[in-house]
Amino acid sequence: MKKLILKTALITISAVVIACLTVFSLWLVGSPQTMATSCEKTGNYSFAVTCAGLRYKYTKDVYDLARCVDNAILSGKDNLICEHGEKLLNDEKLDDVCKTKDGAIPENTAGVPFGYKAYICGHIAVAEYRLGDIEKAVKTALTGGENSFPKLVIEVTSKGDKTSANAVLSALDTLEQTEETKALSQILKNI
């Protein structure tokens, strides 16, 4: 009798697990954007990137790709940031996304809005640097302009990486010399 009860319980549990997995799979495949939203609300940004990435594969909409980048940044996973960020930077509709998202990004210390492009370029540059490619990081930061450099400067400074500091310093010298770029250059010179 105990074996029959145990067997019935295991079959019931197995059926419930299979049903849950089926519903989860159908939800993910059928509506990845709602799954991404659920993951974002719970702070599971790594899985939100996966869901938003699936949505992007379906739609090829640049705003879905931007959502991937935003979630990748929030996840802190350098590989995801680079993978999706580089796709977004190469998308011809990036300027449309930037116009839509500008204003949602905080200002720098001088009160100048960073802008979405500077925001993502700064994060991508830092991720590229942490993955060991300072040349690519500097190029990405230059793409975003002056406001893309603070995060990279902080990262390079925190590591005390003099070689990388010189590469970033050279890039800063090519930009217009504002108070911000001068301050960043001074920080790098002090390493």
C-alpha positions as CSV (number, residue, x, y, z in Angstrom):
1,M,0.0,0.0,0.0
2,K,2.8,2.4,0.9
3,K,4.5,1.7,-2.5
4,L,1.3,2.5,-4.3
5,I,0.9,5.8,-2.5
6,L,4.5,6.7,-3.1
7,K,4.2,5.8,-6.8
8,T,1.0,7.9,-7.2
9,A,2.6,10.8,-5.4
10,L,5.7,10.7,-7.7
11,I,3.6,10.5,-10.8
12,T,1.5,13.4,-9.6
13,I,4.6,15.5,-8.8
14,S,6.1,14.6,-12.1
15,A,3.0,15.6,-14.0
16,V,2.8,19.0,-12.2
17,V,6.5,19.6,-12.9
18,I,6.0,18.8,-16.6
19,A,3.0,21.0,-16.8
20,C,4.8,23.9,-15.2
21,L,7.8,23.5,-17.6
22,T,5.4,23.3,-20.6
23,V,3.6,26.5,-19.5
24,F,7.0,28.2,-18.9
25,S,8.3,27.2,-22.3
26,L,5.2,28.3,-24.1
27,W,5.2,31.6,-22.3
28,L,8.8,32.2,-23.1
29,V,8.5,31.3,-26.8
30,G,5.0,32.8,-27.3
31,S,5.5,36.0,-25.4
32,P,9.1,36.7,-24.6
33,Q,8.5,40.4,-23.9
34,T,6.1,39.6,-21.0
35,M,8.6,37.1,-19.7
36,A,11.3,39.8,-20.0
37,T,9.1,42.3,-18.1
38,S,8.5,39.7,-15.3
39,C,12.3,39.1,-15.0
40,E,13.0,42.9,-14.9
41,K,10.4,43.3,-12.1
42,T,12.1,40.6,-10.1
43,G,15.7,41.9,-10.8
44,N,16.7,38.8,-12.9
45,Y,18.3,40.9,-15.6
46,S,20.5,38.1,-17.0
47,F,17.4,36.1,-17.9
48,A,15.6,39.3,-19.0
49,V,18.4,39.7,-21.6
50,T,17.7,36.2,-22.9
51,C,13.9,36.9,-23.2
52,A,14.4,40.4,-24.8
53,G,17.0,38.8,-27.2
54,L,14.4,36.2,-28.3
55,R,11.9,39.0,-28.8
56,Y,14.6,40.9,-30.9
57,K,15.1,37.7,-33.0
58,Y,11.4,37.7,-33.8
59,T,11.0,41.4,-34.6
60,K,14.4,42.8,-35.5
61,D,13.1,46.0,-33.8
62,V,15.9,48.2,-32.6
63,Y,14.0,49.1,-29.5
64,D,13.9,45.4,-28.5
65,L,17.7,45.4,-29.0
66,A,18.0,48.5,-26.9
67,R,16.1,46.6,-24.2
68,C,18.6,43.8,-24.4
69,V,21.4,46.3,-23.9
70,D,19.7,48.0,-21.0
71,N,19.1,44.6,-19.3
72,A,22.7,43.5,-20.0
73,I,24.0,46.6,-18.4
74,L,21.8,46.0,-15.3
75,S,22.9,42.4,-15.2
76,G,26.6,43.4,-15.1
77,K,27.6,40.6,-17.4
78,D,30.4,42.0,-19.6
79,N,29.9,39.4,-22.4
80,L,26.2,40.3,-22.7
81,I,26.9,44.0,-22.7
82,C,29.5,43.7,-25.5
83,E,27.4,41.2,-27.5
84,H,24.2,43.3,-27.6
85,G,25.8,46.7,-27.2
86,E,27.9,46.3,-30.3
87,K,24.9,45.2,-32.3
88,L,23.0,48.3,-31.2
89,L,26.0,50.6,-32.0
90,N,26.0,49.2,-35.5
91,D,22.3,49.5,-36.1
92,E,21.3,52.2,-38.5
93,K,18.3,53.2,-36.3
94,L,20.5,53.9,-33.2
95,D,19.9,57.7,-33.5
96,D,16.1,57.1,-33.3
97,V,16.5,55.2,-30.1
98,C,18.8,57.8,-28.7
99,K,16.3,60.6,-29.4
100,T,13.6,58.6,-27.7
101,K,15.7,57.6,-24.7
102,D,17.6,60.9,-24.1
103,G,16.4,62.6,-21.0
104,A,16.0,59.3,-19.1
105,I,19.7,59.4,-18.5
106,P,21.2,61.4,-15.6
107,E,23.3,64.5,-16.0
108,N,27.1,64.7,-15.5
109,T,28.7,66.7,-12.7
110,A,28.6,69.8,-14.9
111,G,24.9,69.5,-15.4
112,V,25.1,68.3,-19.0
113,P,22.8,65.4,-20.0
114,F,24.8,62.3,-20.8
115,G,22.4,61.1,-23.5
116,Y,21.6,57.5,-24.2
117,K,24.5,57.0,-26.7
118,A,27.1,58.2,-24.2
119,Y,25.5,56.0,-21.5
120,I,25.6,52.8,-23.5
121,C,29.0,53.6,-25.0
122,G,30.4,54.2,-21.5
123,H,29.1,50.8,-20.3
124,I,30.2,48.9,-23.4
125,A,33.7,50.5,-23.2
126,V,34.1,49.4,-19.6
127,A,32.9,45.9,-20.4
128,E,35.4,45.7,-23.3
129,Y,38.2,46.9,-21.1
130,R,37.4,44.3,-18.4
131,L,37.4,41.7,-21.1
132,G,41.0,42.8,-22.0
133,D,40.6,45.0,-25.1
134,I,41.6,48.6,-24.2
135,E,41.8,49.6,-27.9
136,K,38.3,48.5,-28.6
137,A,37.2,50.2,-25.3
138,V,38.7,53.5,-26.3
139,K,37.2,53.4,-29.8
140,T,33.8,52.7,-28.3
141,A,34.1,55.5,-25.8
142,L,35.1,57.9,-28.6
143,T,31.9,56.8,-30.5
144,G,29.8,58.1,-27.5
145,G,31.8,61.3,-27.0
146,E,33.1,63.0,-24.0
147,N,30.4,61.7,-21.6
148,S,31.3,58.1,-22.4
149,F,34.7,58.4,-20.7
150,P,34.1,58.9,-17.0
151,K,33.2,55.2,-16.3
152,L,36.2,54.0,-18.3
153,V,38.5,56.4,-16.5
154,I,37.1,55.2,-13.1
155,E,37.7,51.6,-14.1
156,V,41.2,52.2,-15.4
157,T,42.1,54.2,-12.4
158,S,40.7,51.7,-9.9
159,K,43.0,49.0,-11.5
160,G,46.0,51.4,-11.5
161,D,46.6,50.3,-15.2
162,K,49.2,52.9,-16.5
163,T,49.3,51.4,-20.0
164,S,45.5,51.6,-20.4
165,A,45.5,55.1,-18.8
166,N,47.9,56.3,-21.5
167,A,45.6,54.9,-24.2
168,V,42.6,56.6,-22.7
169,L,44.6,59.8,-22.2
170,S,45.5,59.9,-25.9
171,A,41.9,59.5,-26.8
172,L,40.8,62.3,-24.5
173,D,43.4,64.6,-26.1
174,T,41.6,64.2,-29.4
175,L,38.4,65.6,-28.0
176,E,37.5,69.2,-27.4
177,Q,39.2,70.3,-24.2
178,T,36.4,71.1,-21.8
179,E,36.5,71.2,-18.0
180,E,35.3,67.6,-17.9
181,T,37.9,66.3,-20.3
182,K,40.7,68.2,-18.5
183,A,39.5,66.8,-15.2
184,L,39.5,63.2,-16.6
185,S,42.9,63.7,-18.1
186,Q,44.3,64.9,-14.8
187,I,42.9,61.9,-13.0
188,L,44.7,59.6,-15.6
189,K,48.0,61.5,-15.3
190,N,48.0,60.9,-11.5
191,I,48.1,57.1,-11.9
